[in-house]
Amino acid sequence: MAPEDHEGATSLLQSFERRFLAARALPSFPWQSLEEKLREPSGSALLLAILQKTVKHPVCVQHGPSVKYARCFLSKLIQKPSGDSVTLSESTAIVSHGTTGLVTWDAALYLAEWAIENPAAFTDRTVLELGSGAGLTGLAICKACYPRAYIFSDCHAQVLEQLRGNVLLNGFSLEPHTPIDTGSTKVTVAQLDWDEVTASQLSDFQADVVIAADVLYYWEVTLSLLRVLKMLADCQRKSAPDVYVAYTVRSQDTGKLFTTELDRAGIYWEEMPPHTGKLFAYEEHSAIVILKLMLTGRHGV
Ligand SMILES: C[S@@+](CC[C@H](N)C(=O)[O-])C[C@H]1O[C@@H](n2cnc3c(N)ncnc32)[C@H](O)[C@@H]1O
């Protein structure tokens, strides 16, 4: 930790300790500063230190505030997302309830790692994720890259339900319209089927960045995705979004079919160089690729 960061954490801790021991009103605590500090890699350590200085403080253990006060404090504290972990509820089966979206796939982990290493691609931007599944990539991006807004999307009812749960589990709220701009990422979960979505619905998102992980597993699915990409290129009121598609190369055809169709549609693409930071445990031997697409001009759907 840099000396100035350490100083910031120490004064934040002191502020929590003094206010808690004096049983000051909870809104007077420096929650906003805490949220910012928790986004740093040492977020969990700071949370633990706050617990030690408040509910576990020797004075508090002997002569603590009311149980109700401590409970309200703790429930506010655990709502704060810490920057170094993502908690997920997901299925143990690869396919369940007729969908592949209830479990996290390797390409999602790979794309999350790439994003964490390249936060500038997402910071302060509106990100639309297609086929979010359990939500790992998006949650990692929300915690590590500070997008302005993040729209998770999927077509499957059960996947959407699990996704909403996972968003809440990680301390983000899902209010459709937040009246006050809190400065943190505005997170939404949208029902979006690539076979049905219209250009006007896509246009409403006004995404600066569009991402998708492991969505090229059937030819029909790839074609549906291409339909959306072409619409996205045509419907933007501002400049076309940057698009990143990550996929596991399961056979020689996986990427080839996609890139052939991209070429046919006049969508330029390039393969991103592999990143160096490996954070997650996944099949090391599986080849995973991230393509960056340049959506320019009119493509017609
Ligand atoms: C293999 S899973 C990948 C999930 C997640 N991105 C990951 O990598 O862990 C594919 C996801 O795409 C979604 N999907 C498939 N076809 C879709 C369509 N036509 N419209 C929207 N989502 C679709 C599925 O519901 C599923 O969540």
The ligand as an ORCA input file, in Angstrom:
! r2SCAN-3c Opt
* xyz 0 1
  C     -22.397    -20.599    -22.730
  S     -23.383    -19.424    -21.881
  C     -22.200    -18.184    -21.486
  C     -22.609    -17.403    -20.274
  C     -21.540    -16.417    -19.785
  N     -21.305    -15.368    -20.749
  C     -20.264    -17.148    -19.481
  O     -19.347    -17.139    -20.342
  O     -20.144    -17.745    -18.410
  C     -24.296    -18.626    -23.211
  C     -25.286    -17.573    -22.736
  O     -25.869    -16.957    -23.884
  C     -27.269    -16.828    -23.674
  N     -27.935    -16.850    -24.981
  C     -27.955    -17.844    -25.890
  N     -28.723    -17.515    -26.929
  C     -29.200    -16.280    -26.675
  C     -30.078    -15.391    -27.376
  N     -30.621    -15.723    -28.552
  N     -30.351    -14.211    -26.806
  C     -29.807    -13.850    -25.627
  N     -28.980    -14.642    -24.907
  C     -28.687    -15.845    -25.437
  C     -27.639    -18.047    -22.825
  O     -28.846    -17.865    -22.116
  C     -26.430    -18.164    -21.908
  O     -26.588    -17.419    -20.732
*
